[in-house]
């Protein structure tokens, strides 16, 4: 019995520290030819976690993935025990690997230190997207990159269900007359139907930590904002012309461990049809 317990403990420790890269290929006739082979590395829900001294292991794996850009989809810090130094240290090295784009999560919205963190991230060269849209250029062609601030900055709890309408309005304003390929960074996967209705091509999201603890079956756990049986917990989801990538994330928050749910860097490669 003791041996089984030891094996279980060892497995759990390994599963919380063994970073992996999950590779996803996205193909679409709407992707400009110049962006075929474009690689996007996603970091989500770091929550002040460290893998090696100064996150050396995480940064090494990220660098070896050879991304064209890096996107951070919220909860870089943990509001319950914020360490801005860890977040900033990671960001300062991330920008050395590739241009880095960042949107907030609910933990940033809950932290009194966020305003200072935003200033420091921008000073480090990170592009913070708070309800903003920019263009990425490659080989004379462009795609639109949109970033949404976490809804908790505006509405706490969403008792009256106004968040989808609010996000829909924001997306319409951001997209405007844009008719090309659009990529959205948004912490919240539960708003997938809103992203679909908005005509977004590709969404990067996180928030649910792979529906931790995911101990018994993939759809187990009780992730935030999705109830007991989550519809969007990890991986790739598609609806019509919209694809959404949900990262399992890297760190932990309220639940201090993962089980059968390794931390991951997501690497998405775009392919023009």
C-alpha positions as CSV (number, residue, x, y, z in Angstrom):
1,X,0.0,0.0,0.0
2,X,2.8,2.4,0.9
3,X,4.5,1.6,-2.3
4,X,1.4,2.6,-4.3
5,X,1.1,5.8,-2.3
6,X,4.8,6.6,-3.1
7,X,4.2,5.9,-6.8
8,X,1.1,8.1,-6.8
9,X,3.0,11.0,-5.1
10,X,5.9,10.7,-7.5
11,X,3.5,10.6,-10.5
12,X,1.7,13.7,-9.2
13,X,5.0,15.6,-8.6
14,X,6.2,14.7,-12.1
15,X,2.9,15.7,-13.7
16,X,3.2,19.1,-12.1
17,X,6.7,19.8,-13.2
18,X,7.1,18.0,-16.5
19,X,6.5,20.8,-19.0
20,X,5.4,19.7,-22.5
21,X,4.8,21.3,-25.9
22,X,1.4,20.6,-27.5
23,X,1.5,21.3,-31.2
24,X,-1.6,22.2,-33.2
25,X,-1.9,22.9,-36.9
26,X,-4.5,25.3,-38.2
27,X,-5.3,25.3,-41.9
28,X,-7.5,27.8,-43.7
29,X,-8.0,29.3,-47.1
30,X,-8.3,32.6,-45.3
31,X,-4.7,32.5,-44.0
32,X,-2.5,34.6,-46.3
33,X,0.1,32.6,-48.2
34,X,2.9,34.6,-46.6
35,X,1.8,33.4,-43.1
36,X,1.9,29.7,-44.0
37,X,4.3,28.1,-41.5
38,X,3.9,31.0,-39.0
39,X,4.4,29.7,-35.5
40,X,2.6,31.1,-32.5
41,X,3.6,29.9,-29.0
42,X,1.0,30.3,-26.3
43,X,1.7,30.8,-22.6
44,X,-1.3,30.9,-20.3
45,X,-2.0,30.9,-16.6
46,X,1.6,31.0,-15.4
47,X,0.3,32.1,-11.9
48,X,3.8,33.0,-10.7
49,X,5.0,29.4,-11.3
50,X,8.8,28.8,-11.8
51,X,10.3,25.9,-13.7
52,X,14.0,26.0,-13.0
53,X,15.9,29.1,-11.6
54,X,14.3,32.2,-13.2
55,X,12.1,29.9,-15.3
56,X,15.1,28.7,-17.2
57,X,13.4,25.4,-18.1
58,X,10.3,27.1,-19.4
59,X,12.2,29.6,-21.4
60,X,14.5,27.0,-22.9
61,X,11.5,24.9,-24.1
62,X,9.9,28.1,-25.4
63,X,13.0,29.1,-27.4
64,X,13.4,25.6,-28.8
65,X,9.8,25.8,-30.2
66,X,11.1,28.6,-32.5
67,X,8.0,30.8,-32.4
68,X,7.4,33.8,-34.7
69,X,5.4,35.4,-31.9
70,X,4.5,34.5,-28.3
71,X,1.1,35.2,-26.9
72,X,0.3,35.3,-23.2
73,X,-3.4,34.8,-22.5
74,X,-3.8,36.0,-19.0
75,X,-3.2,35.1,-15.3
76,X,0.5,35.8,-15.6
77,X,0.3,36.5,-11.9
78,X,-1.7,35.0,-9.1
79,X,-3.8,37.5,-7.1
80,X,-3.7,35.3,-4.0
81,X,0.1,35.5,-3.7
82,X,1.3,37.9,-6.4
83,X,5.0,38.0,-7.2
84,X,5.4,40.6,-9.9
85,X,9.2,39.8,-10.1
86,X,8.6,36.3,-11.4
87,X,6.1,37.6,-14.0
88,X,8.4,40.4,-15.1
89,X,11.4,38.2,-15.2
90,X,9.7,35.8,-17.5
91,X,8.5,38.6,-19.8
92,X,11.9,40.2,-20.0
93,X,13.3,37.0,-21.4
94,X,10.3,36.1,-23.5
95,X,10.7,39.2,-25.7
96,X,14.3,38.1,-26.4
97,X,12.9,34.9,-28.0
98,X,10.1,36.5,-30.1
99,X,7.7,39.5,-30.1
100,X,5.4,39.0,-27.2
101,X,1.7,40.0,-26.9
102,X,-0.3,39.9,-23.7
103,X,-3.9,40.1,-22.5
104,X,-5.1,40.1,-18.9
105,X,-6.9,37.4,-17.0
106,X,-9.2,37.5,-14.0
107,X,-6.2,37.4,-11.6
108,X,-4.8,40.6,-13.0
109,X,-8.3,42.2,-12.6
110,X,-8.2,41.1,-8.9
111,X,-4.7,42.4,-8.2
112,X,-4.0,45.9,-6.9
113,X,-0.6,45.5,-8.4
114,X,-1.7,45.2,-12.0
115,X,-1.3,48.8,-13.1
116,X,2.3,48.7,-12.0
117,X,2.8,45.4,-13.7
118,X,1.4,46.7,-17.0
119,X,3.8,49.6,-17.0
120,X,6.7,47.3,-16.3
121,X,5.7,44.8,-19.0
122,X,5.5,47.6,-21.6
123,X,8.9,48.9,-20.5
124,X,10.2,45.4,-21.1
125,X,8.9,45.4,-24.6
126,X,5.7,43.3,-24.2
127,X,2.8,44.6,-26.3
128,X,-0.2,44.7,-23.9
129,X,-3.5,44.5,-25.8
130,X,-6.4,45.9,-23.8
131,X,-9.4,45.9,-26.1
132,X,-7.1,46.7,-29.0
133,X,-6.4,45.5,-32.5
134,X,-3.1,45.6,-34.4
135,X,-1.8,44.2,-37.7
136,X,0.9,41.6,-38.1
137,X,2.9,41.9,-41.3
138,X,4.8,39.2,-43.1
139,X,5.9,39.1,-46.7
140,X,3.7,42.0,-47.6
141,X,0.5,40.5,-46.2
142,X,-1.2,41.1,-42.9
143,X,-3.4,39.4,-40.4
144,X,-5.3,41.2,-37.6
145,X,-4.4,40.4,-33.9
146,X,-7.0,41.4,-31.4
147,X,-6.8,41.4,-27.6
148,X,-9.6,41.6,-25.0
149,X,-9.1,42.8,-21.5
150,X,-10.6,40.3,-19.0
151,X,-14.3,41.0,-18.4
152,X,-13.7,41.2,-14.6
153,X,-12.2,44.6,-15.1
154,X,-15.7,45.8,-16.1
155,X,-18.2,43.4,-14.6
156,X,-17.7,41.3,-11.5
157,X,-19.6,38.0,-11.4
158,X,-21.9,38.7,-14.4
159,X,-25.1,38.2,-12.3
160,X,-27.2,39.5,-15.1
161,X,-25.5,37.8,-18.0
162,X,-24.3,41.0,-19.7
163,X,-20.7,39.9,-20.5
164,X,-21.5,38.2,-23.8
165,X,-23.2,41.3,-25.2
166,X,-20.4,43.5,-23.9
167,X,-17.7,41.3,-25.5
168,X,-19.7,41.2,-28.8
169,X,-19.8,45.0,-28.9
170,X,-16.1,45.2,-28.2
171,X,-15.4,42.7,-31.0
172,X,-17.5,44.6,-33.5
173,X,-15.6,47.8,-32.7
174,X,-12.2,46.1,-32.9
175,X,-12.9,44.3,-36.2
176,X,-14.5,47.3,-37.9
177,X,-14.2,46.9,-41.7
178,X,-11.5,44.2,-41.3
179,X,-12.2,41.4,-43.8
180,X,-8.9,39.5,-43.5
181,X,-7.8,36.7,-41.2
182,X,-8.3,37.5,-37.5
183,X,-6.7,36.1,-34.4
184,X,-8.1,36.9,-30.9
185,X,-6.4,36.7,-27.6
186,X,-9.0,36.3,-24.8
187,X,-8.6,34.6,-21.4
188,X,-12.2,33.3,-21.4
189,X,-13.1,30.1,-23.4
190,X,-16.7,30.1,-22.2
191,X,-17.4,33.0,-24.6
192,X,-16.7,30.8,-27.6
193,X,-20.2,31.3,-29.1
194,X,-19.6,35.1,-28.9
195,X,-16.4,34.7,-30.8
196,X,-18.1,32.6,-33.4
197,X,-20.9,35.1,-33.8
198,X,-18.2,37.8,-34.2
199,X,-16.6,36.0,-37.1
200,X,-13.2,35.5,-35.5
201,X,-11.0,33.0,-37.3
202,X,-8.7,31.8,-34.5
203,X,-9.0,32.3,-30.7
204,X,-6.3,31.7,-28.0
205,X,-7.7,31.2,-24.5
206,X,-6.9,29.6,-21.2
207,X,-8.5,30.1,-17.7
208,X,-9.7,26.6,-16.9
209,X,-6.3,24.9,-16.3
210,X,-7.4,21.8,-18.3
211,X,-10.5,21.5,-15.9
212,X,-8.2,20.7,-13.0
213,X,-7.8,18.3,-11.3
214,X,-9.1,16.2,-14.3
215,X,-8.3,13.2,-12.2
216,X,-10.8,10.7,-13.4
217,X,-11.7,11.6,-16.9
218,X,-10.9,14.4,-19.4
219,X,-14.2,16.2,-18.8
220,X,-13.9,16.1,-15.1
221,X,-13.3,18.9,-12.6
222,X,-15.2,22.1,-12.1
223,X,-13.6,25.0,-14.1
224,X,-14.4,28.6,-13.5
225,X,-17.4,30.0,-15.4
226,X,-18.4,26.7,-17.0
227,X,-20.1,24.7,-14.2
228,X,-19.5,21.1,-13.3
229,X,-19.1,19.6,-16.7
230,X,-17.1,22.0,-18.9
231,X,-17.7,22.3,-22.6
232,X,-14.3,23.9,-23.2
233,X,-11.4,22.7,-21.1
234,X,-8.4,22.1,-23.3
235,X,-7.3,21.6,-26.9
236,X,-8.9,22.7,-30.2
237,X,-12.5,23.5,-30.7
238,X,-14.1,24.4,-34.0
239,X,-17.5,25.9,-35.0
240,X,-18.0,27.0,-38.6
241,X,-15.1,29.1,-39.6
242,X,-13.9,29.7,-36.0
243,X,-11.2,27.7,-34.2
244,X,-10.4,28.1,-30.5
245,X,-7.3,26.8,-28.8
246,X,-7.7,26.4,-25.0
247,X,-4.4,26.0,-23.1
248,X,-4.2,23.8,-20.0
249,X,-1.9,26.5,-18.7
250,X,1.3,26.2,-16.7
251,X,0.8,27.1,-13.0
252,X,-1.8,26.4,-10.3
253,X,-4.0,28.7,-8.3
254,X,-6.8,27.7,-5.8
255,X,-6.2,24.0,-6.4
256,X,-2.4,23.7,-5.7
257,X,-1.7,20.6,-7.8
258,X,-2.4,18.9,-11.1
259,X,-3.2,15.3,-11.7
260,X,-3.1,13.7,-15.2
261,X,-2.9,17.2,-16.5
262,X,0.6,18.3,-17.4
263,X,1.5,22.0,-17.8
264,X,1.9,23.0,-21.4
265,X,3.2,25.4,-23.9
266,X,0.9,25.4,-26.9
267,X,2.5,25.8,-30.3
268,X,0.2,26.6,-33.2
269,X,1.4,26.6,-36.8
270,X,-0.7,28.4,-39.4
271,X,-1.0,26.8,-42.9
272,X,-2.6,28.4,-45.9
273,X,-4.7,26.2,-48.1
